[in-house]
Amino acid sequence: MPIIVFSSLDEAGKNIARHILESGFSPTAPIESAKGPLEAWEKDGIRLVQVPFLLATGCDSIAPNHVFQTDLVIFASRHRSESGTPCLTVHATGNYGASAEYGGRPGELSRTSARALHCAYRFLESHRIQGFDPYIEATHHGPTSLPSPSIFVEVGSTENEWKMGAPAKTVAEAIMHVCQSKLSGYPNEAAEGTAVAIGFGGTHYAAKFSKNSGKYAFSHIAPKHALETVDAAMVGQMVEKTQEPIECAVVDWKGTNQQAREKLFKLFAGAGIEWKRT
């Protein structure tokens, strides 16, 4: 059963959840957790759950609980940026370095699904809202220790956008599309013939990887600023914590320098991973 999770402390998450509930969800018994009973709703094998804490920093605390033991968790969330640019984003979670300022554990990546991320991004790309560009983001923030694959689908980037109807509705539709596709085995994703990949280089907003979504379904992406912390163990996490088998690594050529590329090529060889450039 795919589980959609939103926070009662997140204006965008609550807005997205309102649109999801309008699609015919019915209340079900509260779910017991280490944080107390969690309000829940269900429809057609999909569960919606409200939690009383921020998703990035609070979900790891109930990771051992049965709440998140499923094939896929989708977090409906706000996205915040310094620029305040309106956008819709999808990403996996994790911390490449020694810092875990925004939740999760240092040096730990979450379990995720390249197919789910790809499915969400392609929906947002094909259902564009004027003024809201969709992005695949690099892996960042928590949670990192959930037992199930998870992704974030978000509305950004200020309180004004979080409260708007159209972007929240589109994200709600994207989340439901991912859940329904997951239950059907991602038939459209398989038909596209995309290769499951991990990405390296470029900026946080991973423009090169977004533009290549017709060729690759990305799981974890390590941006240029995080590459100095990427070692064999981290590449191993990127591979092992992706639900689907990784077929290749993709390097943003202009988004990496020669020293970083040479390091990456050695890591790929050691892991037996084929690499491509973009």
Helices and strands as residue ranges (DSSP letters): E 3-7, H 11-21, E 26-31, E 38-43, E 46-51, H 55-58, G 59-62, G 66-68, E 73-80, E 87-91, H 114-126, E 133-136, E 150-157, H 159-162, H 165-183, H 187-192, E 195-200, H 207-211, E 216-222, G 224-229, H 232-240, E 248-251, H 258-271, E 275-277
